[in-house]
Amino acid sequence: MARMRAVDAAVLILEKEGATQLFGLPGAAINPFYSAMRAHGGLNHVLARHVEAASHMAEGYTRAKAGNIGVCIGTSGPAGTDMVTGLYSASADSIPILCITGQAPVAKLHKEDFQAVDIAAIAGPLTKMAVTVMEPAQVPGTFQKAFRLMREGRPGPVLVDLPLDVQLAEIDFDVETYEPLPIARPAASRAQAEKALAMMLEAERPLIVAGGGVINADAADLLVELAEVTGVPVVPTLMGWGAIPDDHTLNAGMVGLQTSHRYGNATMLTSDFVLGIGNRWANRHTGSVETYTRGRTFVHIDIEPTQIGRVFAADYSIVSDAHAALEVLVEVAKEWAADGKNPDRTAWAEECAERKRTLQRKTHFDNVPIKPQRVYEEMNRAFGADTRYVTTIGLSQIQAAQLLHVYKPRHWINAGQAGPLGWTLPAALGVATAVPDDQVVALSGDYDFQFLIEELAVGAQFNIPYIHVVVNNSYLGLIRQAQRGFEMDYCVELAFDNVNSPELEGYGVDHLKVAEGLGCKAIRVTDPADLGAAFEKAKALQAEYRVPVLVEVILERVTNVSMGVEIDGVVEFEELAERGEHAPTALVPLD
């Protein structure tokens, strides 16, 4: 059996488990791990400028492709605490990432050693496991368990903390016979599938709600098949967006208080039965439980038993992996269709489609400064069905979800529950690293963009091209809109007169100069008529220079985006589309 340092065994295990892409930065307490990476040569590493950014890069890498697990690494002191936000974001959205931190020697852990912190205790509530490995011989087993936990049940992050002396200690390890631990996934039974479908069969206006669990389980094709066999329209959640193409006749639109469609909310309120698969009934999807559930019967399928009944008690529930559940649901539905048991849902589907055609928001505005709706209209024109959008939070994200189109799973990559500002840029770098041949388009407001703007240099250094659309109103727009209820506009302005860039006319930070100073290309747009050409130029610059390309759009300072506190009370602040020319890139022509 081979004798090696514990960190050499850890690196070999990462390769065996298929986790070969790492994001992070070296430091004294993690340098032994870096020496093992250098000696082995089988792992790829991207050097982040900020350790929080490394954790978000790992998230983006995982989210982009089924089976991926991104890895972020650093020391356990300030680096580990910096990564806590990434662990929270990954945990909230059921994303497996592995955080590896280097720690002070075991004998120093309780002596306030330099940069020694109990990172396992700090990270514990945000991970499926957070552990400081105290014995070198436990390193292989700890990593083996970590990968099983990340993949099993509701996916999520794990933190493994390695004291310096544990890393350097020699152990016996045979990589040739190492095997990943088997993954147990609960699966719906035939009887459970029949019960759920029988309840659906009794309904007149049924819907399927598809959550992020469908994406995580790589089950989008099965979801579409179930919808087509039964004729039942589908409502994707924000995390499930792309599980059914936006232009599919059975896509009924998204539901919610913010990231929703007018027609989606109207259809939900008309329905009488909902089958939720891999979703968690998030409050910004449901609004109040009373309004959301009134007059409807619910079936809930989720892989995590404690998720069942967390928000409200469904009429029937099944603990199952989404892929396994959909397999047996499709099997039963096909058999019933062959036997003529499935009712004809054509009239209900056509009713939903008519709402999709008529209940549209206006996007075509010629105003200067530019209204944000026009930006998304032009993005729909410029970027095709294969585009992967990356975003986190703010009016930009909310309105993008209302107006952009997504056609495939993992093509809308969003920090849905945590929504940390600054997430978009590093996550986009992680996505672009995972799928280097795909078009990646990030979308930020100016504040989100500024949070971790230094990571643009990572894209320039490592030639990670993508396009970053920044809609700049020099405001904390979502917070400003929320402050309307308090009759204030307080501490939310980012505008100032930039003495070095008077041409900005009070819009503050010169993002173009910053982006160019960090090694990237940048374009500024002030007229809506120039948006299409700017996006085409950005594509060309991205291809030529292989670096991130910023497209900054100067927006009107104040825009109130459609939202409300109930799904039957979303407030529309702008005029609605009444003719096809008002929404020329809508999924279905208005006239």
LOKEGU-889615 format. One record per residue (C-alpha): x, z, y; residue in one letter. Coordinates in steps of 0.2 Angstrom, whole numbers, plus 5000, padded with zeros to 4 digits. Layout:
BEGIN
XZYa...
This chain:
BEGIN
500050005000m500749965017a501350095029r500950065047m500450155064r498650195065a498450075080v499149935069d497749975057a496449975071a497049805077v496949735059l495149805057i494549725073l495149555066e494349585050k492649635058e492749475069g492949565086a494449465092t494049455111q494549605121l494349645140f495349785148g496949845156l498449935149p498950115154g500150245147a498950325135a498350155128i500050065128n500350095109p498649995106f499349855117y500949855107s499949835091a499049685099m500649605105r501449625088a499949565078h499449415089g497749385082g496749455097l496349375113n496449485129h495749455147v496549575160l495149645171a495449705189r494249855187h493849945171v491949945174e492149755175a492949755158a491449835150s490249715158h491349565152m491249635135a489349645137e489249465143g490349415128y489149495116t487549435124r488149255124a488249225105k487449295090a488649405080g489849435094n490449605098i491449625114g492849755116v493349845131c494949945132i495850065144g496450245145t495150385143s495350465160g494850365175p494750205164a493550285152g492450355166t492450185174d491750105158m490250235157v489150115168t489449975155g489050095141l487450135149y486949955152s487349905134a486450055127s484850025138a484749835132d485249865114s486949775116i488449815104p490049835113i491549935107l492450035120c494250095115i495150225126t496850295125g496950485126q498250625129a499050695114p497950815103v498950965108a498650935127k496750895126l496251075132h497651095144k497050985159e498450855155d498650705167f497150595165q496450685150a494550705150v493350735137d492750555137i491750575120a490650715128a490350605144i489950445134a488950535120g487250515127p487550335131l488250275114t487750275096k489350365093m490750435104a492150515095v493950575099t494950545083v495950695079m496750645063e497750475061p497150445043a495350445050q495650295061v495150155049p493650245043g493150285061t493250105066f492350045050q490950165054k490950105072a490549925067f489149975055r488350085069l488449945082m487649825071r486349935061e484649975067g484449965086r486049885091p487149985104g488850025110p490150145102v491650235110l493250275100v494450385109d496250385102l497550515107p499250455110l500050545095d498650485084v498950305089q500850315085l500650415068a501050315052e499650305039i499450205023d498150065025f497849905014d497049775025v496849655011e495549755002t494649815018y492749765019e491449795033p490149925028l488449845023p487149845036i485449915031a483949835041r482149895038p480949745033a479149735035a478249725018s476949595013r475549715015a476049765033q476149585038a474449545031e473749695040k474449645057a473849465054l472149525049a471949615065m472549465075m471249355065l469849465071e470349435089a469649305101e471049295113r472649355105p474449355112l476149385105i477449475116v479249435111a480549555116g482449565117g482449615098g481949435094v483449375103i484549515095n483949465078a484249285080d482449255076a481849135090a481448995078d480449105067l479449165083l479048985088v478548945070e477349095070l476549045086a476348865080e475648905063v474349035071t474048945087g474349105097v475149095114p476749195117v477249305132v479149325132p479849485140t481249475153l482449525139m481549405127g481549255139w482149095130g481449155113a480149015116i480548865128p479748885145d478948705142d478248745125h476348725126t476148905118l477248985131n476049085141a477249145154g478049315158m477049475162v477549615174g477649695191l479049595197q479949465185t478249385180s477149235183h475449225191r474849145175y475649265163g474849415171n473149325172a473249285154t473749455148m472249525158l471149405149t471849445131s471049555119d472449575106f474349595108v475649585094l477249655101g478849605092i480549685096g479949745113n479949925121r478449905133w479549925148a478649995163n479049845174r478249735161h476749845159t476449935175g475250075171s474850095153v472950115157e472849945165t473949855153y473049925137t471249925143r470149815132g471549765121r472149805103t473949825100f475149805085v476949855088h478449795077i480149875081d481749905072i481950085079e480650205072p480750325087t480350175099q478550165090i477350265101g478650305114r477650225129v475950225121f475250235103a474850055096a473350035085d474549985071y476449985070s477849925058i479649975058v480649815055s482049705060d481249565070a481949425059h481349515043a479649545051a479449365057l479949295040e478549375031v477349355045l477649165045v477549165026e475849245026v475249145041a475648985032k474749025016e473249075026w473348915036a473348815020a471848915014d470948885030g470849065035k471749045052n470449025066p470548875078d471448945093r471448775103t470248825116a471148985120w472848905120a472048765132e471348905143e473148985145c473848815148a472648785162e473148945171r474948895169k474548725177r473548795192t474248975196l475948925203q476948985218r477548875231k479448825231t479648685243h480048745260f481148655273d481548805284n483248845291v483848975288p483448935270i481949015261k482549075244p481148985234q481948815239r483548875231v482748895214y481848735215e483448645218e484348745204m482948685192n483448505197r485248525196a485448625180f484848575163g484048655148a485748705141d486248805156t486548995154r485949095168y486749265171v486149395183t485749585185t484549655199i483849625216g482649505225l483749365219s483549415201q481649445203i481249285211q482449185199a481449255185a479849195193q480449025197l481848965186l481548885169h482448945153v482248845137y483448935124k483849105117p485349185126r485149065141h484449205152w485749345151i485149495162n485549685163a483749725161g483549905161q485049975169a485249845182g486949895189p487549805205l489149715202g488649675184w488349485187t490149425191l491049505176p489649475164a489749295168a491549295165l491249365148g489849245144v490949095150a492349165138t491149165124a490448985126v491848895136p490948725134d489248775141d488748775159q488648955165v487748995182v487749165189a486549215202l486849365214s486249425231g487749465243d487749645239y487849625220d489249495223f490249615234q490249755221f491549685209l492049525219i493949555215e493549495197e493449315204l495349325202a495149355183v494249195182g495549105192a497049175182q496249145165f495448985169n493649035166i492548915175p490748945180y489648925195i489149075205h487649055217v487549185230v485949195240v486549285256n485349365268n486549505273s485349635267y484949755253l483349655251g482549745236l482849915244i482249855261r480649785253q480449955244a480650045260q479149965268r478150095260g479050225270f478850125286e480750105288m482149985287d483650115285y485450095280c485049925271v485849805283e487449725279l487549615294a488949625307f489849505318d491449455309n492849435322v493749315310n492249205306s491149195321p490349035313e489349155302l488349215317e488149395311g488049375292y489549485290g490749455275v491549285274d491349265255h492149085256l493749155263k493749305250v493349185235a494749065241e495949205243g495649255225l496049085219g494349005217c493348865225k491848895237a490548805246i489248865259r487548785262v486448815277t485248675276d484048655261p484348465261a486148495256d485748615241l485748475228g487348395234a488148565234a487748605216f488448435210e490048465220k490148635212a490048555195k491448435199a492548575206l492248685191q492748535180a494348485190e495048655194y494448765179r494048915190v492448995196p491548905210v490548995223l489048915231v488449025245e486748995252v486349065269i484549135268l483249195280e483649375284r481949445278v480949385263t479649485254n479549435235v477949445225s477749615216m476549755215g476249925206v474949855193e474949685184i473249655191d473849695209g475449595212v475549555231v475949375236e476849365252f476949185254e475749035253e475348985236l475548805228a474048705231e474748525228r476048455216g477248435231e477248625234h478048655218a478948495212p479948575198t478548675190a478448665172l476748575173v476248465187p474948545198l474048375201d
